[in-house]
Every structure is written in structure tokens, then in C-alpha cells.
């Protein structure tokens, strides 16, 4: 198993998780202030960032499954 690749994926996933948290905090603030348009844009970005996280997790799972099949 390529541990360097797994480590890089893990680092990227942490970065994305941090970005997701920032977006949620911004969305909460925008909703609180009543800025619906800005909230919509932030929700779209949050959806996109979440898709990125899902793709990384799916890639990690594929790597794990490949390793298991070789055992």
C-alpha cells in the first residue's frame, strides 16, 4: 500500500474538512444577518467542497479494498 498517497489524501481531507467548517460558520452568520443571496452562494460552495471530500473518501476506500483483495 502506498502510505505516502494515503497520507496526502488524509491531509487533503483535513483541509477540506476545515474549509467545510469555515463555510458552515459563514452560512450561519449570513442567515443570522438575513443575507439570503450570500447564503445561497455559500451553500453551493459547501456542496461542492462536500463533493470533493466524498471523492477523496471514495478514493481512499478503493485503495483499502484493493489492499484487502491482495491479502
Long-range contacts (C-beta under 8 A, 24 or more apart in sequence): 1-63, 1-67, 2-63, 5-63, 6-60, 6-63, 9-56, 9-59, 9-60, 9-63, 10-60, 12-56, 13-53, 13-56, 13-57, 13-60, 16-49, 16-52, 16-53, 16-56, 17-53, 19-49, 20-46, 20-49, 20-50, 20-53, 23-49
